[in-house]
């Protein structure tokens, strides 16, 4: 196995481990999700934003002076059981950078990477409020 293939395998294993950590954190996360006023999270702490029958799950890891945030949108049925994963994406923020991420037709999450990328602040709300 070449070095590049080994690096890719170890990178994939690391992503799976981080994903499992986020799922474990999600299982213990508050059902209230992200408040409109915002909340602050440390690396690998998960957050949940619920919008109708969909949920946006996420966590971040610190890479140098950057917050690398992984987000997944899950659609659920009437009984709350996940029907499908309708998208995954990453948002990379420099320390002290803020970015709004649309989560639905009329709502967004505002992500703010903290000093030294030690934390990330996340607020939810209607698109017009931002």
N, CA, C and O atoms as a GROMACS GRO file, in nm:
protein
  520
    1UNK      N    1   0.085  -0.117   0.000
    1UNK     CA    2   0.000   0.000   0.000
    1UNK      C    3   0.090   0.123   0.000
    1UNK      O    4   0.180   0.133   0.083
    2UNK      N    5   0.067   0.216  -0.091
    2UNK     CA    6   0.151   0.336  -0.098
    2UNK      C    7   0.120   0.430   0.018
    2UNK      O    8   0.019   0.416   0.087
    3UNK      N    9   0.210   0.526   0.037
    3UNK     CA   10   0.191   0.623   0.146
    3UNK      C   11   0.064   0.703   0.126
    3UNK      O   12  -0.009   0.728   0.222
    4UNK      N   13   0.035   0.745   0.000
    4UNK     CA   14  -0.086   0.824  -0.026
    4UNK      C   15  -0.212   0.745   0.005
    4UNK      O   16  -0.308   0.800   0.060
    5UNK      N   17  -0.213   0.617  -0.030
    5UNK     CA   18  -0.330   0.534  -0.001
    5UNK      C   19  -0.344   0.516   0.149
    5UNK      O   20  -0.455   0.522   0.202
    6UNK      N   21  -0.232   0.493   0.219
    6UNK     CA   22  -0.239   0.480   0.365
    6UNK      C   23  -0.292   0.607   0.428
    6UNK      O   24  -0.375   0.602   0.519
    7UNK      N   25  -0.243   0.723   0.380
    7UNK     CA   26  -0.291   0.850   0.436
    7UNK      C   27  -0.441   0.864   0.414
    7UNK      O   28  -0.513   0.910   0.503
    8UNK      N   29  -0.489   0.825   0.296
    8UNK     CA   30  -0.633   0.834   0.268
    8UNK      C   31  -0.712   0.741   0.358
    8UNK      O   32  -0.818   0.777   0.408
    9UNK      N   33  -0.658   0.620   0.380
    9UNK     CA   34  -0.727   0.524   0.467
    9UNK      C   35  -0.733   0.578   0.609
    9UNK      O   36  -0.839   0.573   0.672
   10UNK      N   37  -0.620   0.628   0.662
   10UNK     CA   38  -0.620   0.682   0.797
   10UNK      C   39  -0.708   0.806   0.808
   10UNK      O   40  -0.773   0.827   0.911
   11UNK      N   41  -0.712   0.888   0.702
   11UNK     CA   42  -0.800   1.005   0.702
   11UNK      C   43  -0.946   0.961   0.707
   11UNK      O   44  -1.026   1.019   0.780
   12UNK      N   45  -0.981   0.858   0.629
   12UNK     CA   46  -1.118   0.807   0.629
   12UNK      C   47  -1.155   0.749   0.765
   12UNK      O   48  -1.266   0.769   0.814
   13UNK      N   49  -1.061   0.676   0.826
   13UNK     CA   50  -1.087   0.620   0.959
   13UNK      C   51  -1.108   0.732   1.060
   13UNK      O   52  -1.198   0.724   1.144
   14UNK      N   53  -1.026   0.838   1.051
   14UNK     CA   54  -1.043   0.952   1.141
   14UNK      C   55  -1.178   1.018   1.124
   14UNK      O   56  -1.241   1.057   1.222
   15UNK      N   57  -1.224   1.031   0.999
   15UNK     CA   58  -1.355   1.091   0.973
   15UNK      C   59  -1.466   1.006   1.033
   15UNK      O   60  -1.562   1.060   1.089
   16UNK      N   61  -1.454   0.874   1.022
   16UNK     CA   62  -1.554   0.784   1.081
   16UNK      C   63  -1.556   0.798   1.233
   16UNK      O   64  -1.663   0.805   1.293
   17UNK      N   65  -1.438   0.803   1.294
   17UNK     CA   66  -1.430   0.817   1.440
   17UNK      C   67  -1.494   0.948   1.483
   17UNK      O   68  -1.571   0.951   1.579
   18UNK      N   69  -1.462   1.059   1.413
   18UNK     CA   70  -1.523   1.188   1.448
   18UNK      C   71  -1.674   1.184   1.427
   18UNK      O   72  -1.749   1.240   1.507
   19UNK      N   73  -1.718   1.119   1.319
   19UNK     CA   74  -1.861   1.107   1.294
   19UNK      C   75  -1.931   1.030   1.404
   19UNK      O   76  -2.039   1.068   1.448
   20UNK      N   77  -1.870   0.921   1.449
   20UNK     CA   78  -1.928   0.842   1.558
   20UNK      C   79  -1.931   0.923   1.686
   20UNK      O   80  -2.026   0.912   1.764
   21UNK      N   81  -1.827   1.004   1.710
   21UNK     CA   82  -1.827   1.090   1.829
   21UNK      C   83  -1.942   1.189   1.822
   21UNK      O   84  -2.009   1.214   1.922
   22UNK      N   85  -1.965   1.244   1.705
   22UNK     CA   86  -2.076   1.340   1.690
   22UNK      C   87  -2.210   1.271   1.710
   22UNK      O   88  -2.299   1.328   1.773
   23UNK      N   89  -2.224   1.150   1.658
   23UNK     CA   90  -2.350   1.077   1.677
   23UNK      C   91  -2.371   1.047   1.824
   23UNK      O   92  -2.483   1.060   1.875
   24UNK      N   93  -2.265   1.007   1.893
   24UNK     CA   94  -2.276   0.982   2.037
   24UNK      C   95  -2.314   1.107   2.112
   24UNK      O   96  -2.398   1.102   2.203
   25UNK      N   97  -2.254   1.220   2.075
   25UNK     CA   98  -2.291   1.346   2.139
   25UNK      C   99  -2.434   1.384   2.104
   25UNK      O  100  -2.505   1.438   2.188
   26UNK      N  101  -2.477   1.356   1.979
   26UNK     CA  102  -2.613   1.388   1.938
   26UNK      C  103  -2.714   1.311   2.023
   26UNK      O  104  -2.818   1.365   2.061
   27UNK      N  105  -2.682   1.187   2.053
   27UNK     CA  106  -2.774   1.105   2.132
   27UNK      C  107  -2.798   1.165   2.270
   27UNK      O  108  -2.903   1.143   2.329
   28UNK      N  109  -2.701   1.241   2.321
   28UNK     CA  110  -2.716   1.302   2.453
   28UNK      C  111  -2.748   1.451   2.444
   28UNK      O  112  -2.761   1.517   2.547
   29UNK      N  113  -2.761   1.504   2.323
   29UNK     CA  114  -2.786   1.648   2.307
   29UNK      C  115  -2.927   1.683   2.352
   29UNK      O  116  -3.017   1.599   2.352
   30UNK      N  117  -2.944   1.807   2.390
   30UNK     CA  118  -3.074   1.858   2.430
   30UNK      C  119  -3.168   1.860   2.311
   30UNK      O  120  -3.127   1.894   2.201
   31UNK      N  121  -3.293   1.824   2.333
   31UNK     CA  122  -3.389   1.826   2.224
   31UNK      C  123  -3.427   1.969   2.187
   31UNK      O  124  -3.489   1.991   2.083
   32UNK      N  125  -3.390   2.066   2.269
   32UNK     CA  126  -3.421   2.205   2.239
   32UNK      C  127  -3.339   2.256   2.122
   32UNK      O  128  -3.381   2.350   2.055
   33UNK      N  129  -3.223   2.197   2.094
   33UNK     CA  130  -3.140   2.238   1.982
   33UNK      C  131  -3.068   2.368   2.009
   33UNK      O  132  -3.044   2.406   2.124
   34UNK      N  133  -3.036   2.438   1.901
   34UNK     CA  134  -2.961   2.563   1.909
   34UNK      C  135  -3.058   2.677   1.934
   34UNK      O  136  -3.150   2.697   1.855
   35UNK      N  137  -3.040   2.753   2.041
   35UNK     CA  138  -3.130   2.865   2.068
   35UNK      C  139  -3.104   2.980   1.972
   35UNK      O  140  -2.994   2.994   1.919
   36UNK      N  141  -3.206   3.064   1.950
   36UNK     CA  142  -3.191   3.180   1.863
   36UNK      C  143  -3.081   3.272   1.913
   36UNK      O  144  -3.009   3.332   1.833
   37UNK      N  145  -3.067   3.285   2.045
   37UNK     CA  146  -2.965   3.372   2.102
   37UNK      C  147  -2.826   3.315   2.085
   37UNK      O  148  -2.728   3.389   2.094
   38UNK      N  149  -2.815   3.186   2.061
   38UNK     CA  150  -2.687   3.124   2.034
   38UNK      C  151  -2.635   3.040   2.149
   38UNK      O  152  -2.681   3.051   2.263
   39UNK      N  153  -2.539   2.959   2.117
   39UNK     CA  154  -2.473   2.873   2.215
   39UNK      C  155  -2.330   2.855   2.168
   39UNK      O  156  -2.299   2.869   2.050
   40UNK      N  157  -2.242   2.823   2.262
   40UNK     CA  158  -2.100   2.806   2.231
   40UNK      C  159  -2.063   2.660   2.251
   40UNK      O  160  -2.100   2.598   2.351
   41UNK      N  161  -1.990   2.605   2.155
   41UNK     CA  162  -1.952   2.465   2.157
   41UNK      C  163  -1.801   2.451   2.146
   41UNK      O  164  -1.734   2.533   2.083
   42UNK      N  165  -1.748   2.346   2.208
   42UNK     CA  166  -1.605   2.313   2.199
   42UNK      C  167  -1.589   2.204   2.092
   42UNK      O  168  -1.688   2.144   2.049
   43UNK      N  169  -1.466   2.178   2.049
   43UNK     CA  170  -1.446   2.077   1.944
   43UNK      C  171  -1.513   1.944   1.977
   43UNK      O  172  -1.508   1.896   2.090
   44UNK      N  173  -1.573   1.886   1.878
   44UNK     CA  174  -1.647   1.759   1.875
   44UNK      C  175  -1.776   1.758   1.955
   44UNK      O  176  -1.845   1.656   1.957
   45UNK      N  177  -1.813   1.867   2.022
   45UNK     CA  178  -1.946   1.875   2.085
   45UNK      C  179  -2.047   1.896   1.972
   45UNK      O  180  -2.028   1.983   1.887
   46UNK      N  181  -2.152   1.818   1.972
   46UNK     CA  182  -2.249   1.828   1.863
   46UNK      C  183  -2.359   1.928   1.895
   46UNK      O  184  -2.385   1.961   2.011
   47UNK      N  185  -2.422   1.975   1.788
   47UNK     CA  186  -2.538   2.062   1.804
   47UNK      C  187  -2.646   2.014   1.709
   47UNK      O  188  -2.619   1.947   1.609
   48UNK      N  189  -2.770   2.049   1.743
   48UNK     CA  190  -2.886   2.009   1.665
   48UNK      C  191  -2.973   2.131   1.643
   48UNK      O  192  -3.003   2.204   1.737
   49UNK      N  193  -3.014   2.152   1.519
   49UNK     CA  194  -3.109   2.259   1.486
   49UNK      C  195  -3.228   2.192   1.420
   49UNK      O  196  -3.213   2.128   1.315
   50UNK      N  197  -3.347   2.205   1.479
   50UNK     CA  198  -3.468   2.142   1.425
   50UNK      C  199  -3.552   2.246   1.354
   50UNK      O  200  -3.576   2.355   1.405
   51UNK      N  201  -3.595   2.210   1.235
   51UNK     CA  202  -3.679   2.298   1.155
   51UNK      C  203  -3.787   2.213   1.089
   51UNK      O  204  -3.760   2.142   0.991
   52UNK      N  205  -3.908   2.219   1.142
   52UNK     CA  206  -4.015   2.135   1.090
   52UNK      C  207  -3.980   1.988   1.106
   52UNK      O  208  -3.951   1.942   1.216
   53UNK      N  209  -3.984   1.914   0.994
   53UNK     CA  210  -3.952   1.771   0.999
   53UNK      C  211  -3.806   1.743   0.965
   53UNK      O  212  -3.769   1.629   0.938
   54UNK      N  213  -3.723   1.847   0.966
   54UNK     CA  214  -3.581   1.828   0.934
   54UNK      C  215  -3.494   1.870   1.051
   54UNK      O  216  -3.532   1.956   1.132
   55UNK      N  217  -3.379   1.809   1.060
   55UNK     CA  218  -3.281   1.846   1.161
   55UNK      C  219  -3.146   1.868   1.094
   55UNK      O  220  -3.109   1.795   1.001
   56UNK      N  221  -3.074   1.969   1.141
   56UNK     CA  222  -2.936   1.990   1.098
   56UNK      C  223  -2.850   1.952   1.216
   56UNK      O  224  -2.860   2.011   1.323
   57UNK      N  225  -2.764   1.852   1.196
   57UNK     CA  226  -2.672   1.805   1.299
   57UNK      C  227  -2.532   1.850   1.261
   57UNK      O  228  -2.497   1.852   1.143
   58UNK      N  229  -2.454   1.886   1.360
   58UNK     CA  230  -2.318   1.928   1.327
   58UNK      C  231  -2.223   1.923   1.444
   58UNK      O  232  -2.263   1.906   1.559
   59UNK      N  233  -2.096   1.938   1.411
   59UNK     CA  234  -1.989   1.948   1.510
   59UNK      C  235  -1.872   2.014   1.439
   59UNK      O  236  -1.872   2.025   1.316
   60UNK      N  237  -1.772   2.057   1.515
   60UNK     CA  238  -1.654   2.112   1.452
   60UNK      C  239  -1.529   2.055   1.515
   60UNK      O  240  -1.530   2.009   1.629
   61UNK      N  241  -1.421   2.059   1.438
   61UNK     CA  242  -1.289   2.024   1.488
   61UNK      C  243  -1.197   2.143   1.462
   61UNK      O  244  -1.218   2.220   1.368
   62UNK      N  245  -1.097   2.156   1.545
   62UNK     CA  246  -1.001   2.264   1.531
   62UNK      C  247  -0.885   2.214   1.446
   62UNK      O  248  -0.825   2.111   1.476
   63UNK      N  249  -0.854   2.288   1.341
   63UNK     CA  250  -0.738   2.259   1.258
   63UNK      C  251  -0.655   2.386   1.251
   63UNK      O  252  -0.686   2.477   1.174
   64UNK      N  253  -0.552   2.393   1.333
   64UNK     CA  254  -0.472   2.515   1.341
   64UNK      C  255  -0.557   2.628   1.395
   64UNK      O  256  -0.614   2.618   1.504
   65UNK      N  257  -0.566   2.735   1.321
   65UNK     CA  258  -0.647   2.851   1.360
   65UNK      C  259  -0.780   2.854   1.283
   65UNK      O  260  -0.833   2.961   1.254
   66UNK      N  261  -0.832   2.736   1.250
   66UNK     CA  262  -0.957   2.727   1.176
   66UNK      C  263  -1.056   2.634   1.245
   66UNK      O  264  -1.018   2.536   1.308
   67UNK      N  265  -1.184   2.667   1.232
   67UNK     CA  266  -1.292   2.580   1.276
   67UNK      C  267  -1.344   2.508   1.152
   67UNK      O  268  -1.397   2.571   1.060
   68UNK      N  269  -1.329   2.376   1.148
   68UNK     CA  270  -1.378   2.297   1.035
   68UNK      C  271  -1.507   2.231   1.083
   68UNK      O  272  -1.505   2.139   1.164
   69UNK      N  273  -1.619   2.280   1.030
   69UNK     CA  274  -1.751   2.240   1.075
   69UNK      C  275  -1.813   2.142   0.976
   69UNK      O  276  -1.815   2.167   0.856
   70UNK      N  277  -1.863   2.030   1.026
   70UNK     CA  278  -1.933   1.931   0.944
   70UNK      C  279  -2.081   1.937   0.979
   70UNK      O  280  -2.118   1.932   1.096
   71UNK      N  281  -2.165   1.948   0.877
   71UNK     CA  282  -2.309   1.958   0.896
   71UNK      C  283  -2.380   1.851   0.813
   71UNK      O  284  -2.336   1.820   0.702
   72UNK      N  285  -2.487   1.796   0.866
   72UNK     CA  286  -2.572   1.701   0.794
   72UNK      C  287  -2.717   1.741   0.815
   72UNK      O  288  -2.758   1.776   0.926
   73UNK      N  289  -2.794   1.737   0.708
   73UNK     CA  290  -2.938   1.764   0.718
   73UNK      C  291  -3.010   1.630   0.708
   73UNK      O  292  -2.992   1.554   0.613
   74UNK      N  293  -3.092   1.602   0.809
   74UNK     CA  294  -3.168   1.477   0.814
   74UNK      C  295  -3.317   1.509   0.807
   74UNK      O  296  -3.367   1.594   0.881
   75UNK      N  297  -3.386   1.442   0.717
   75UNK     CA  298  -3.531   1.456   0.708
   75UNK      C  299  -3.595   1.343   0.786
   75UNK      O  300  -3.553   1.228   0.775
   76UNK      N  301  -3.697   1.376   0.866
   76UNK     CA  302  -3.763   1.276   0.948
   76UNK      C  303  -3.910   1.266   0.912
   76UNK      O  304  -3.969   1.360   0.858
   77UNK      N  305  -3.968   1.152   0.942
   77UNK     CA  306  -4.110   1.130   0.917
   77UNK      C  307  -4.193   1.181   1.034
   77UNK      O  308  -4.140   1.241   1.128
   78UNK      N  309  -4.323   1.156   1.028
   78UNK     CA  310  -4.415   1.200   1.134
   78UNK      C  311  -4.382   1.140   1.269
   78UNK      O  312  -4.408   1.201   1.372
   79UNK      N  313  -4.324   1.020   1.270
   79UNK     CA  314  -4.293   0.953   1.396
   79UNK      C  315  -4.153   0.988   1.448
   79UNK      O  316  -4.109   0.932   1.548
   80UNK      N  317  -4.083   1.080   1.380
   80UNK     CA  318  -3.951   1.122   1.425
   80UNK      C  319  -3.837   1.033   1.380
   80UNK      O  320  -3.722   1.058   1.417
   81UNK      N  321  -3.867   0.930   1.302
   81UNK     CA  322  -3.763   0.840   1.253
   81UNK      C  323  -3.701   0.899   1.126
   81UNK      O  324  -3.773   0.948   1.039
   82UNK      N  325  -3.568   0.894   1.117
   82UNK     CA  326  -3.500   0.950   1.001
   82UNK      C  327  -3.544   0.877   0.874
   82UNK      O  328  -3.540   0.754   0.867
   83UNK      N  329  -3.583   0.955   0.774
   83UNK     CA  330  -3.620   0.899   0.644
   83UNK      C  331  -3.497   0.897   0.554
   83UNK      O  332  -3.468   0.795   0.490
   84UNK      N  333  -3.425   1.009   0.548
   84UNK     CA  334  -3.306   1.014   0.462
   84UNK      C  335  -3.215   1.128   0.504
   84UNK      O  336  -3.256   1.223   0.570
   85UNK      N  337  -3.091   1.114   0.465
   85UNK     CA  338  -2.993   1.220   0.484
   85UNK      C  339  -2.995   1.300   0.356
   85UNK      O  340  -2.956   1.249   0.251
   86UNK      N  341  -3.039   1.424   0.362
   86UNK     CA  342  -3.055   1.502   0.239
   86UNK      C  343  -2.936   1.592   0.209
   86UNK      O  344  -2.945   1.677   0.121
   87UNK      N  345  -2.828   1.576   0.281
   87UNK     CA  346  -2.709   1.654   0.245
   87UNK      C  347  -2.609   1.665   0.357
   87UNK      O  348  -2.644   1.675   0.475
   88UNK      N  349  -2.482   1.663   0.318
   88UNK     CA  350  -2.373   1.684   0.411
   88UNK      C  351  -2.281   1.788   0.351
   88UNK      O  352  -2.259   1.789   0.230
   89UNK      N  353  -2.228   1.876   0.434
   89UNK     CA  354  -2.131   1.972   0.384
   89UNK      C  355  -2.043   2.022   0.496
   89UNK      O  356  -2.074   2.007   0.614
   90UNK      N  357  -1.931   2.082   0.457
   90UNK     CA  358  -1.834   2.137   0.552
   90UNK      C  359  -1.826   2.287   0.535
   90UNK      O  360  -1.838   2.339   0.424
   91UNK      N  361  -1.806   2.356   0.645
   91UNK     CA  362  -1.784   2.500   0.644
   91UNK      C  363  -1.654   2.523   0.719
   91UNK      O  364  -1.641   2.484   0.836
   92UNK      N  365  -1.557   2.586   0.653
   92UNK     CA  366  -1.428   2.614   0.716
   92UNK      C  367  -1.421   2.764   0.744
   92UNK      O  368  -1.435   2.847   0.654
   93UNK      N  369  -1.400   2.797   0.872
   93UNK     CA  370  -1.394   2.936   0.915
   93UNK      C  371  -1.259   2.966   0.978
   93UNK      O  372  -1.206   2.883   1.053
   94UNK      N  373  -1.204   3.082   0.949
   94UNK     CA  374  -1.084   3.128   1.019
   94UNK      C  375  -1.126   3.174   1.158
   94UNK      O  376  -1.243   3.203   1.182
   95UNK      N  377  -1.030   3.182   1.249
   95UNK     CA  378  -1.060   3.232   1.384
   95UNK      C  379  -1.126   3.369   1.373
   95UNK      O  380  -1.081   3.454   1.297
   96UNK      N  381  -1.233   3.390   1.449
   96UNK     CA  382  -1.311   3.514   1.455
   96UNK      C  383  -1.391   3.544   1.328
   96UNK      O  384  -1.442   3.656   1.313
   97UNK      N  385  -1.404   3.450   1.238
   97UNK     CA  386  -1.485   3.469   1.118
   97UNK      C  387  -1.628   3.423   1.144
   97UNK      O  388  -1.650   3.328   1.219
   98UNK      N  389  -1.724   3.492   1.082
   98UNK     CA  390  -1.866   3.458   1.094
   98UNK      C  391  -1.922   3.429   0.955
   98UNK      O  392  -1.888   3.496   0.858
   99UNK      N  393  -2.009   3.328   0.948
   99UNK     CA  394  -2.074   3.296   0.821
   99UNK      C  395  -2.214   3.247   0.849
   99UNK      O  396  -2.238   3.173   0.945
  100UNK      N  397  -2.309   3.290   0.766
  100UNK     CA  398  -2.447   3.243   0.774
  100UNK      C  399  -2.464   3.125   0.679
  100UNK      O  400  -2.421   3.130   0.564
  101UNK      N  401  -2.528   3.019   0.729
  101UNK     CA  402  -2.550   2.897   0.650
  101UNK      C  403  -2.700   2.874   0.641
  101UNK      O  404  -2.765   2.853   0.744
  102UNK      N  405  -2.758   2.875   0.520
  102UNK     CA  406  -2.902   2.849   0.508
  102UNK      C  407  -2.934   2.705   0.548
  102UNK      O  408  -2.863   2.612   0.510
  103UNK      N  409  -3.041   2.689   0.624
  103UNK     CA  410  -3.083   2.555   0.667
  103UNK      C  411  -3.221   2.518   0.615
  103UNK      O  412  -3.266   2.406   0.634
  104UNK      N  413  -3.287   2.609   0.550
  104UNK     CA  414  -3.420   2.586   0.497
  104UNK      C  415  -3.465   2.708   0.421
  104UNK      O  416  -3.387   2.800   0.396
  105UNK      N  417  -3.592   2.709   0.384
  105UNK     CA  418  -3.645   2.818   0.303
  105UNK      C  419  -3.632   2.953   0.372
  105UNK      O  420  -3.601   3.053   0.306
  106UNK      N  421  -3.655   2.959   0.502
  106UNK     CA  422  -3.655   3.087   0.572
  106UNK      C  423  -3.566   3.091   0.694
  106UNK      O  424  -3.582   3.179   0.778
  107UNK      N  425  -3.472   3.001   0.707
  107UNK     CA  426  -3.390   3.002   0.828
  107UNK      C  427  -3.243   2.979   0.796
  107UNK      O  428  -3.206   2.925   0.691
  108UNK      N  429  -3.160   3.023   0.891
  108UNK     CA  430  -3.016   3.010   0.878
  108UNK      C  431  -2.955   2.978   1.013
  108UNK      O  432  -3.016   3.001   1.118
  109UNK      N  433  -2.834   2.923   1.007
  109UNK     CA  434  -2.750   2.913   1.126
  109UNK      C  435  -2.637   3.012   1.106
  109UNK      O  436  -2.577   3.018   0.999
  110UNK      N  437  -2.606   3.088   1.208
  110UNK     CA  438  -2.492   3.179   1.205
  110UNK      C  439  -2.379   3.113   1.282
  110UNK      O  440  -2.391   3.089   1.402
  111UNK      N  441  -2.270   3.084   1.214
  111UNK     CA  442  -2.154   3.019   1.273
  111UNK      C  443  -2.045   3.124   1.294
  111UNK      O  444  -2.012   3.199   1.202
  112UNK      N  445  -1.988   3.129   1.415
  112UNK     CA  446  -1.878   3.221   1.445
  112UNK      C  447  -1.766   3.142   1.512
  112UNK      O  448  -1.783   3.089   1.622
  113UNK      N  449  -1.652   3.136   1.444
  113UNK     CA  450  -1.535   3.067   1.498
  113UNK      C  451  -1.472   3.158   1.604
  113UNK      O  452  -1.450   3.276   1.578
  114UNK      N  453  -1.444   3.104   1.720
  114UNK     CA  454  -1.392   3.183   1.831
  114UNK      C  455  -1.243   3.213   1.821
  114UNK      O  456  -1.177   3.174   1.725
  115UNK      N  457  -1.191   3.282   1.922
  115UNK     CA  458  -1.049   3.315   1.930
  115UNK      C  459  -0.966   3.187   1.925
  115UNK      O  460  -0.992   3.093   2.000
  116UNK      N  461  -0.868   3.184   1.839
  116UNK     CA  462  -0.780   3.068   1.829
  116UNK      C  463  -0.851   2.941   1.786
  116UNK      O  464  -0.795   2.832   1.798
  117UNK      N  465  -0.972   2.953   1.735
  117UNK     CA  466  -1.053   2.838   1.692
  117UNK      C  467  -1.077   2.739   1.806
  117UNK      O  468  -1.091   2.619   1.782
  118UNK      N  469  -1.082   2.790   1.930
  118UNK     CA  470  -1.105   2.705   2.047
  118UNK      C  471  -1.253   2.668   2.063
  118UNK      O  472  -1.286   2.564   2.120
  119UNK      N  473  -1.342   2.755   2.013
  119UNK     CA  474  -1.487   2.734   2.026
  119UNK      C  475  -1.555   2.779   1.898
  119UNK      O  476  -1.496   2.844   1.812
  120UNK      N  477  -1.683   2.742   1.886
  120UNK     CA  478  -1.766   2.795   1.779
  120UNK      C  479  -1.899   2.836   1.841
  120UNK      O  480  -1.958   2.762   1.919
  121UNK      N  481  -1.945   2.955   1.806
  121UNK     CA  482  -2.076   3.004   1.853
  121UNK      C  483  -2.175   2.984   1.739
  121UNK      O  484  -2.146   3.013   1.623
  122UNK      N  485  -2.292   2.932   1.774
  122UNK     CA  486  -2.393   2.903   1.673
  122UNK      C  487  -2.526   2.960   1.719
  122UNK      O  488  -2.571   2.934   1.830
  123UNK      N  489  -2.588   3.038   1.632
  123UNK     CA  490  -2.719   3.095   1.660
  123UNK      C  491  -2.812   3.056   1.546
  123UNK      O  492  -2.769   3.043   1.432
  124UNK      N  493  -2.939   3.037   1.577
  124UNK     CA  494  -3.037   3.002   1.474
  124UNK      C  495  -3.142   3.110   1.469
  124UNK      O  496  -3.163   3.184   1.565
  125UNK      N  497  -3.209   3.118   1.356
  125UNK     CA  498  -3.316   3.215   1.343
  125UNK      C  499  -3.365   3.225   1.201
  125UNK      O  500  -3.319   3.154   1.111
  126UNK      N  501  -3.460   3.312   1.182
  126UNK     CA  502  -3.516   3.335   1.051
  126UNK      C  503  -3.415   3.410   0.966
  126UNK      O  504  -3.335   3.488   1.018
  127UNK      N  505  -3.417   3.386   0.836
  127UNK     CA  506  -3.322   3.448   0.745
  127UNK      C  507  -3.329   3.600   0.753
  127UNK      O  508  -3.226   3.667   0.744
  128UNK      N  509  -3.449   3.655   0.770
  128UNK     CA  510  -3.464   3.800   0.775
  128UNK      C  511  -3.398   3.860   0.899
  128UNK      O  512  -3.359   3.977   0.897
  129UNK      N  513  -3.386   3.782   1.007
  129UNK     CA  514  -3.329   3.834   1.131
  129UNK      C  515  -3.180   3.861   1.118
  129UNK      O  516  -3.125   3.943   1.191
  130UNK      N  517  -3.113   3.793   1.026
  130UNK     CA  518  -2.970   3.811   1.007
  130UNK      C  519  -2.948   3.922   0.909
  130UNK      O  520  -2.833   3.955   0.877
   0.00000   0.00000   0.00000
